[in-house]
């Protein structure tokens, strides 16, 4: 019978890393969108054009690299403190 106790699986740290990296990528893109929309809005562009400008392969590469670097730094600090 299952007593309801759940032991953490080996995948728990992987899922936590995926969620944290995804959150950093979300923050990166939301910051880009805010900046692009306010800059583009002045010249009469729409939000759709702002979104098209920020979703590029270069920005995705920067976002993933920054997210991995940020995750590694925070994990290092989490273990040290």
N, C-alpha and C positions, 0 to 999 in steps of 0.2 A: 504494500500500500504506500502511496505517496503521502508523506506527512506535510507537504507544502513547502518544505525547505528547498530553496533553489540555490545550487552551487554555481558560482560564476564559471562560465565556460572560457575556453581559450580564445574565443572570438570576441569577448567583451572588450579587451583593449583595442582590437582592430576596429570595432564599431565606434568606440569612443574617438579614435583617431579620425575616422571618416567623418563623423559628425563635426568635430572641431575644425577640420580642414574645410569642410563644406561651409561652415559658418564664416570662416575667414574669407573664403571666396565670395560668399554672399555680401559681406561687408565691403569688400573691394569693389564689386560691381555696383552696389548701391551708391557708394561714394562716387564712382565714375559717372553713373547715371545722373546724380544730383548736379555734379559739375557740368556735364555736357548739356543737360536740359536747361540750366540757367544760362549758360553761354549761348546755346543755340536758340533759346527763346527770344533773345534780344533781336535777332535778325529775322524773326517771323517763322522759324522752323517749328515743326511739331514734335511731340514726344516720340513719335514713331521714328522719325529721322535720328533723334538722339540715341534711341535704342540701337538702331542700325549702325551707328558710328562706334558704339562701345563694344559690341559683340564681334570681335575679330580674333583671329588665331593668335596674334601678338598679345592682346590683352588677356586671353585665356592662359597663355604660357606664363605671363607675368603673375597672374592671379594664382596659378597652381604652384609656381616656384615660391612666391611670397608666403602662401599658406603652409607649404611644407617647412619652410624656414621658420616661420612663426610657431608652428606646432613643435618643432624640435627645440626651439629656444624655451618655450613654455614648459615642455616636459623636463628639460634640464633644470630649469628653475624650480619646478614642482618637486623634483627629487632632492635638490640641494637644500631647499628651505624647509 
